[in-house]
Amino acid sequence: MQPLAQMAEAVLRTADGREKTALSRGFAAQWQAARTAGETPEMGFANPPMHPARPDAPELLSPRDVPRRKPGSPQGRIALLHAVAHIELNAVDLHWDIIARFSHVPMPMGFYDDWVKAADEESKHFNLMCDCLEALCSHYGALPAHAGMWRAAEDTADDLMGRLAVVPMVLEARGLDVTPGMIELFRKAKVDDAVAALEIIYSEEVAHVAYGSKWFHFLCGRENLDPKEAFHGLVQKYFHGPLKPPFNEEKRAEAGLPPDFLLASGRSRLIRMALLHKSVEGFTL
């Protein structure tokens, strides 16, 4: 078996979405089998690209140029599924990137177990969305997509705590807020396969947010930092713009983000955050 960091780099350098996720799931299965057998696989080191390989389509546009669509129509629902597929493909790379880019940082084996599992699940989510698109006579790449999805990775390329704060704890947590509305939209339209796929995504994303919170708190303990203060500082350092309600307080708390974690210290206003990853650009739910 290859060292894990090299596996991660190989995924990042694979362009086609279906090929990327097949490689991702295969590597995850190897890792999980070794860990189940009681082994401690080699971590190794990687030289990950700053930008992961991407297929020729979809065309990537500035957020302001992504067409805004109402998802109540058949074409609007296709566009929404396409946007979610794009988010999930970026999530695959984000979870492998945290392994490859920070392989030099000493971490417990559980850290790698968690992010390999998350990458495997995000790969499944991408494929589920692709299956839903194909059932509606479309495919991933048929529509333009958001070009800014990788910005959080660029901004935190040298800061593991920053990566954990802004990707799982802010951007993925936003998925817990918006996914119930998407599920209800497809349920009303009687698109049962999309409902089933989104329910799987919703249930598994809670753990991904929890992984971020767990390892962020671990690093704060290592550095003797107050987690809430460190979180606020990192978010304010890397992002601008308000995080708007509604908030899924129950699922956020289940993932280790109680409501008061979003409140700036000593103030009643919400901390300022950007919505770059788990919001669905161009839609009002």
Summary of the structure (lengths in Angstrom):
residues: 285
radius of gyration: 18.2
end to end distance: 44.3
largest distance: 53.6
contacts: 928
relative contact order: 0.14
helix: 61%
strand: 3%
